[in-house]
Amino acid sequence: MTRQTRPISWIKAARKEFEKFPVEAQTMCLAALTRAAEGSKADIAKPLMGLGSGVFEIALPFRGNAFRVIYAVQIASAIWVIHAFQKKSTQGIKTPQHEIDLIESRLKQLKEVLG
């Protein structure tokens, strides 16, 4: 039995930010997104708490930097990449509030458009 791979869709702004990541970091994040599209979860992906179920964060430590890709698995039939950013640590491991606000607003818009 072949598994159904879901399409990966991007919010345009998230794609633009993602393209600024180093190529190796992009490759590692894309591998994790592909695992999600195939119905499993990469080791570097974890649920993003406080945003409801089905929202995950790929947390990639890379050459002293931290890269994050936020994706949702429960919107329409695709995996939606909502946000990508390089985390500049100001409060330890916590995701900065302005990033959370941006993710929440993009999630809301996406659900309105596709809902």
C-alpha positions in Angstrom: 0.0 0.0 0.0 1.4 3.4 -1.0 1.2 6.2 1.5 -0.4 9.4 0.3 2.0 12.3 0.5 0.3 15.6 1.1 1.3 18.8 -0.7 3.3 21.4 1.1 2.0 24.9 0.7 3.6 28.1 1.7 2.5 31.5 2.9 4.4 33.8 0.5 6.1 35.8 3.3 7.2 32.5 5.0 8.7 31.3 1.8 10.7 34.6 1.4 12.1 34.4 4.9 12.9 30.7 4.4 14.9 31.5 1.3 17.2 33.6 3.5 18.3 30.6 5.5 21.7 29.0 4.7 21.2 26.3 2.0 22.1 23.5 4.4 19.6 24.7 6.9 16.9 24.9 4.2 17.7 21.3 3.1 17.3 20.0 6.7 14.0 21.8 7.2 12.7 20.6 3.9 13.5 17.1 4.9 11.5 17.6 8.1 8.6 19.1 6.1 8.7 16.1 3.7 8.4 13.7 6.7 5.3 15.7 7.9 3.8 15.5 4.4 4.3 11.7 4.5 2.5 11.5 7.8 5.3 11.2 10.2 7.3 13.7 12.3 11.0 14.5 12.2 13.1 14.5 15.3 13.5 18.3 15.0 9.8 18.9 14.9 7.6 19.4 17.9 4.1 20.7 18.7 4.1 24.5 19.1 2.2 24.9 22.4 -0.5 27.4 22.9 -1.7 27.6 19.3 -4.1 24.7 19.2 -3.5 21.2 17.9 -1.9 20.6 14.5 0.7 23.4 14.7 4.3 22.3 14.7 7.7 23.9 15.0 10.8 22.7 13.3 13.6 23.8 15.6 17.0 23.6 13.9 20.1 24.5 15.7 22.6 25.3 13.0 26.2 26.6 13.3 25.4 28.6 16.4 22.1 29.9 15.1 18.6 28.7 15.6 16.2 28.5 12.7 12.5 27.9 13.1 9.8 26.8 10.6 6.2 26.8 11.8 3.7 24.6 9.9 0.1 23.5 10.3 -1.2 20.0 9.5 -4.9 20.5 9.9 -5.7 23.2 7.3 -7.3 22.0 4.1 -5.5 19.0 2.6 -2.0 20.4 2.6 0.8 21.0 5.1 0.9 24.8 5.4 4.2 26.6 6.2 3.1 29.6 8.2 6.3 31.2 9.3 10.0 30.8 9.0 12.5 32.9 11.0 16.0 32.9 12.5 15.6 33.0 16.2 17.8 35.6 17.9 17.7 34.5 21.5 16.8 37.2 23.9 14.8 35.1 26.4 16.4 31.6 26.2 14.4 29.0 24.5 11.0 30.8 24.5 9.7 31.9 21.1 9.5 35.7 21.1 6.0 37.1 21.6 6.1 39.1 18.3 6.8 35.9 16.4 3.8 34.2 18.2 1.6 37.1 17.3 2.6 36.9 13.7 2.0 33.1 13.6 -1.4 33.5 15.2 -2.5 36.2 12.7 -1.3 34.2 9.7 -3.1 31.1 11.0 -6.3 33.0 11.4 -6.1 34.5 7.9 -5.3 31.1 6.4 -8.3 29.5 8.1 -10.5 32.3 6.9 -9.4 32.0 3.3 -9.4 28.1 3.2 -12.0 27.4 5.9 
